[in-house]
Amino acid sequence: MSLTSSDASTSSNPVSRVFKVLFDTENGWRDMRSEHLEITPVLLGHTIPFALIAPLCGFYGTTVVGWSIGTGPHVKMTTGTALPITLLFFIATITAVLCVAKAIQWMAQTYCDPKPFGHCLALASYTATPLFLVGLAQLYPLLWLNLVVGLPALAYTVRLFYVGVPIMMDIDRERGFLFATAALCFGLVTLVAMMVATVLLWGAGLAPEFTY
């Protein structure tokens, strides 16, 4: 069945895609699979603006709001050290999404027919939407708050991915489960690599400075 012009416009709207993937997951992925997904529109319409949420909120939270541990002093990060950390956080987030998308495209050769990179990028990017949105919690940089909202967001992200892979890759659920599991393992490796890079950068002189 062909889409009307209004339906096509709605399905290609990044905001509409987000809501549909989050709240009508299977149909959201099916609609996206039927679209011609280009790299630049996916990056500009979803990946980049959503990846900005956590760095910008984190910058505000650590430099303006601050935090304290127990009865300790109220701590804030200096603007001079927060700026490069914010920039690196943003770059690392974009890089991670691109790496996962490339891994999905590479793995597709094993599990299904080859897919265009824009297709794989959309799967990786829209799957990460809950993790992007949970970056709003960085406005109040409290460890317990980030854990309370972060763990459910992570669980929902995993669910979106396991539902999305077989639909977007156009394969059966069993093969999709294996595909998604392999891709998630790559995602964990990417996360560990980012943590190691953070430690190395801190050791190279990018460690944060604080005011009390």
N, C-alpha and C positions, 0 to 999 in steps of 0.2 A: 504494500500500500504506500503510495507516495505521500510525502509531507506537504501540507499547504505552506504558503510563504510565511504565515505567522508561526506555524509549528516549527519550521526550519529556523526562523529567527530566534525563537525561544530556546530551542535545543542547542544552538551555537552560542548562546549567551553564557559567559563564564559563571556569572552569579547563579543563573538557573541550573547550570550543570552541578555546581556545588551543592545546592539544596537538594537536587534530585539524587545525587550520589549518596548524600548523607541520610536522607529520609525515605527514599524510594530506590534503594541501592541497585537491585537487579535491573529495573527499567532504566535507571540512570546510566548504568554501564552499557546496556543495549543501545540506548539512544546515541551514546558517544561512539560506540563501535561503528555505527552506520554513517558517521560523519567523516569528512576528509580533514584530518587533524594535521595542521602544519606546525612546525617547531616554533616559529616566532610568535604566532598568536597564543599558543599554549604558555610560552614563557611570559609574554607581556600581559596576558589576560588572567593568569593564575599563579604560576610559579613565583615570579618576582614579587608581585604585590603581597602575596601571602607569606613569602619568606621574609619580608620586611617586618612583619608583626612582632616576632620575638626580639630581634635586635633593637628595634625602636622602643618597644615597651621596656626591654631590659635596660637600655640606656637611661630612660626616664626613671625607672625604679631604683637603679643603683646610684644615680647621681643626685636625684631630687628627693625621693621618698626615703631611701635608705632602709636599714634593718638593724636589729639588735638580737643578741643571743642571751636568753635568760635575763639576768639583771645587769648584763654588761652594757658598755656604752653604745650609743646610737652611731652606726657606721654608715658612711657613704663612700662611693668611689669617686676619685677625682675625674674631672671632665677630660683632662689630658690623657689619662690612661683608658678611660671608658670609650673614647672615640675609635681608636684603632682596634680595640677588642670588638666593638659593635660592627665595624667594617669587616673584620675577619670572620665574625660569626655569620654575617650575611653571605659572604663569599663561600664559606664552608657549607652552608645550607644549600645554596644553589649547586655547588659542586657535587654534594652528596646525591641530590635528586638526579642530576645528569648522569652520574656514575651508575646509580641503580637502573635508570632508564636504559643505559647502554648495556648493562648486564642482562636486562630483560630481553633486549633485542638479540643479544648473542645467544642466550639460552633458547630463544624461540626456534633456532635452527635445529635444536634437538627435540623439542616437544611439539612443534607445529610448523606451519608454513612461515617463512620469514615475514616480519612485520616492519613497516616504516618506522623511523625513529620518532616521528611526531606522535604516532600511536602509542609507542612505549613510554614516551615522556608524559603523555596525558595520564596513563595508568599510574606511573610512579608519583606524579605531582598531585593528582586528585586523591589518590590513596592517602597521602600525607596531610590532607586537609585538617583532620582533628589535631594532629601535632602542631600544625601551623597555628590554629586557633587557640590552642592552649598557651601559646606564647603571650596572650593577654595577661596571664597570671604573673608575668614578669614585671607588671606595674607595681606589684608588691612582692619584692624578692625574698619571700619567706620559704624556707625549705619544706616545711610541712604542707604549705598551701600548694606548692608545685608538685609535691608527691600526690596529694589528694586529687588534683585535677589531671595530673600527667599520666598516672597509671591507667585510669579508665580511657583516656584519649589514646594511649598506646594500644590497649586492647581493642578499641573500636577501629583503629587503623589496620590492625592485623585482620580483623573481620572483613573490612572493605577490600583488602587485598585478596583474601582467599575467595571472596565472592567475585571480584572483578577479573582475576586472571583467566579463569575458564571462559568467561563471556568475551572479554576483550581479545583474547588469543584464539577464540572460536574453537575450543577443544572440550572434551568431556570433563566431568568433575574430577574423576580419578586422576587423570593426567594433569589437570589444573592444580590439584592439591600438591602433587609432586613438584610441579613448576613453581608454585607459590612458595613452597618450603625451601627450595633451592635458592630462590631470589631473596627470601628473608634472611637466609644464612649469609648471603653476600651483603645484605644491608647491615647485619651485625658486624661483619668484618669492616665495613666502611665506618661504622660508628666507633669501633675500637681504634681505627687509623686516625680518626679525627681527634680522639682523646689523646693519643700519643703525640700528634702534631701540636695539640694545645700545650702539653707538658714541655715539649721542645721549644716552643715559642716563648713560654714563660721563662725558661732557662736562658733564652737568648736575649732577655731584657724587656719582654712585653708583660711582665707580671704586673698586676694591678696595684695601684697605690690608693690608700684610704685616708679619709679625714674623720675625726671623731668629735 
